[in-house]
Amino acid sequence: MSFNSFSEFIAMGGHGIYVWLSYGLGLVILAANWLVPKVSRDRLLTEQKRRLRREEEAR
C-alpha cells in the first residue's frame, strides 16, 4: 500500500483511528509490562531494607 501524502498515511484509507489506537494501546501495554514489575521490585526491596534495619536495631 503506497500513500501520496503524509495525511493519507495517517488516515490509512479511512481506518486510521483503528490502526493508531491499536499502536497506542500496544505501547501502553508494553510500558505497563515494564513499569509494573519495576515498581513492585523497588517496593519489595524498600520493604526488605526496612525489615533488615529493624532486625539489626532489635539486636
N, C-alpha and C positions, 0 to 999 in steps of 0.2 A: 504494500500500500504506500503510495507516494502522496505527498502533500505539496501544494503550490505555495502555501504561506504558513507562517507560524500560527496564525489564528485558526486555520484549517486543522493543523496538528493538534491544537488544544481542544477543538470541537470534536475531533475523532469521528467525523461523519455523523454527528448527532448523538454519539454515545459517550462523549467526553465526560459528562458528570459521573457516569458509572465507572469509567476507566480510572479517572483521577481519584474518586472516592475509594476505589479498590487499592490503588497505590498508597493513598494516605492511611487507610486502615491497616494495610500491611506494615507501613513504617511505624505506626503507633504500637502495633503488636510486637514488632521487633524491639522497639525501645522499652516496652514493658517487660519483655523477656530478659532484657539486660538489666533494667533498673530494679525490679522487684527482688531478685536474688542478691544483688549488691547491697540494697538497703537492709535486707534480712541478715546478711552476713555481718555487716557493720554493727547492727543492733546486737546480734549474738556475741560478737567479740567484746563490745562495750559491757554487756551484762557479765560476761565471764571475767573480764578485768576487775569489775566491781566486786564480784564474788571472791576472787582471789585476794583482793585488798582487804576485804572484811575478814577472811580467814586468817590472813597474816596479822591483822590487828588484834584478833582474838587470842593469839598465842602469847 
